[in-house]
């Protein structure tokens, strides 16, 4: 049996259609949050990702200096091969980093690969 890995999702990986397309099953998990980050949007151009999610803009998170910023989401249990599938789903705007969730759980999460996002470019 493969070791279980925690992946924190705040966006489209919570969608059942995306889970079925990416993992072939619905994921089990629990509510949790990630302090120290803020949510914005990024433009998606990959046709496979748009087809899976039905959206051209996806949520993306950035580190924040505001101590009250916190992202609410789900902590899902994945296998190593499913984490590889999640990596394949995420476009190059995202990078996977290790974090500690509010619950104290160690987890992976996808964050902005750069400090630029759709919302940032509008400012």
Secondary structure, DSSP 8 states (H G I E B T S, - for coil): ----EEEEESSGGGSHHHHHHHHSS---EEEEEEETEEEEEEE---HHHHHHHS-SEEEEEEE-S-TT-EEEEEEEEE-HHHHHHHHHHS-TTEEEEEEE-TTS-EEEEEEESSS--HHHHH-
